[in-house]
């Protein structure tokens, strides 16, 4: 074992594995949880993103012993951060594990007390499911999530992922239907059956609304 600054590290992975094997099976979960708590407590906000994987990997191995609701929420948030970083690096399988672990920590009552966190975990989980080939699971999860969305923005986010899913599956009819379903929530005049005249009228109306304003000024709520 060698010392580096205030930490110690094993000289070889085999030595580390042998030392780990000496810990009784029943005590390993608690050991991981204890390490996760120590790492989290000693990591500053500025260092958190850099060390997030080390912290979360320890917490997730000890998750079975986390009972306090506040700590479960804390670790769920850490899993969301880790999953987001893994997803940004296109490590979708790893990201899916983090999002799933975070969602499990919140359990079903997370929708009442932690809607924002539960929604973000579920949406990212569904997206990683389809990116890793779990298409049926992703489709089912997104359908359920579309009913859970509480805001226009959240509903739009789910719709975008659903459209991407069906587009990648070469099911453009379903992609169009999903997009239309979203639009009809705010304007019942949207229809699959449109004429060239309808398209031109809408195009003209759009330019009239825009006027001299930037395109960012447009809002579906206006």
ABEGO torsion letter per residue (X at the ends): XBBBEABBBBABAAAAAAAAAABBAAAAAAAAAAAAAAAAAABBAAAAAAAAAAAAAAAAAAAAABABAAAAAAAAAAAAAAAAAAAAAGBAAAAAAAAAAAAAAAEAAAAAABAAAAAAAAAAAAAAAAAAGBAAAAAAAAAAAAAABABAAAAAAAAAAAAAAAAAAGBAAAAAAAAAAAAAAABAABBABBBAAAAAAAAAAAAAAAEABBAAABBAAX
